[in-house]
Amino acid sequence: MAIGQSLQQRLLQKLSPQQIQLMKLLQVPTANLETRIKEELEENPALEMEEDNHDDEYDESKDEFAEKTEEDNMDEKDGKILI
C-alpha cells in the first residue's frame, strides 16, 4: 500500500459580459463600426452619443499652458525671457 501526495495548480479566467461585448466590438471591421454603434444606441436607451470636443479642449489647454509658461519666464523688470 503506497501513500502519495499530489499538488495541482490551475489558472481559470472568466470574462464578464462587458469584456465579451468589448471583444465582439473589437472584431467588427472598421467600416461597419459606425453602423454597429448606431444599432447599439437604438437598442439600449441607457446609451447616448457624446459630442467629440476632446480635440478643442486639448488645444485650449495647450494654448493656456504656453501662455502661462511665457509669463513665468518673463523678467518683470527688464522684460527679458529667462530660460
Stockholm file with secondary structure:
# STOCKHOLM 1.0

chainA/1-83         MAIGQSLQQRLLQKLSPQQIQLMKLLQVPTANLETRIKEELEENPALEMEEDNHDDEYDESKDEFAEKTEEDNMDEKDGKILI
#=GR chainA/1-83 SS CCCCCCCCCCCCCCCCHHHHHHHHHHHSCHHHHHHHHHHHHHHCTTCCCCCCCHHHHHHHHHHHHHHHHHHHHBCTTTCCBCC
#=GC SS_cons        CCCCCCCCCCCCCCCCHHHHHHHHHHHSCHHHHHHHHHHHHHHCTTCCCCCCCHHHHHHHHHHHHHHHHHHHHBCTTTCCBCC
//
